[in-house]
Amino acid sequence: MTSVELLTDPAQLRETGTLIIATKTPGSEQTLASLRHVQLDRAVSIQNGVMKDDLLSQTYGRDRTLGALADTSGELLASGDVLFTRNVNLFIGELDGTTSDTARSIVKAIDDAGVRTTLVSDIVSREWSKFVCWVGFVSLSLTTRAITWRFLSDPDAALLIVRLTRELASLAKALGIPLTEDRALLPLRAVLDGTEAEAIEGVRKAGADYQARAPEHRMSSLQDLLAGRALEIHETLGYALRKAKDLNLSLPVLANTYALVSSIDRTRDR
């Protein structure tokens, strides 16, 4: 058995080869501020959203920041046990699209530990391709409080997901970030390029797939809501709105949705 040194005070960590951020997004800026002094080779965050790359780049430099996209699922049970339900792949890559030996060795170490991990050269595109869909998933999970396949299968919920996804895709386009079908949560081409009716049907087909493959799947956002934990909305939905504002880009559906889920976060029982 290998012993692992445990630190509870960030100030005690002086240097490390690789820093992995695996907390929920709330409080990330404060966390990184307490770790700014750490000397390291690479930092990577497996958090939801895309703000994580900006924060790490601002703290350690873009050349020391790796992007990551986790296609995994799990749930923290009331007992304190962790239920690891999906181990599909953890994609990691340099933000500039290169494939460095350092990134390759980090990927191998994680993969050897049992978490399936792959080195990719288009990590930024993959992160955003998931994010533009994920925002709709999160928003409807919080407002309906339904398991995933149920809100995806509902025609009105599917319509809102389509409109949110299209708004987020317009933000990615304005930022010059190409989107890909690979690992996106929805059939992006159908959702972005088809008629609204075709896009809704694409979302509902995704719901049928969840019903068949993961009938009990609940978004982590819904798990947080029901457990009384802080919601990952300000660093994700809020981040997208701040980016859009910088570009003078209007995202009205997202703005209204963000106002609604922010109200849910403030008024719910904790």
ABEGO torsion letter per residue (X at the ends): XBBBBBBABAAABABBABBBBABBABGAAAAAAAAAABBBABBBBABBEAAAAAAAAAAAEAAABBBBBBBBBBBBBAAGBBBBABBABBBBBBAAGBBBAAAAAAAAAAAAAGBBBBBBAAAAAAAAAAAAAAAAAAAAAAAAGBBAAAAAABAAAAAAAAAAAAAAAAAAAAAGBBBBABGBABBAAAAAABBAAAAAAAAAAAAAAAAAABAABBBAAAAAAAAGBBBBAAAAAAAAAAAAAAAGBBBAAAAAAAAAAAAAAAABBX
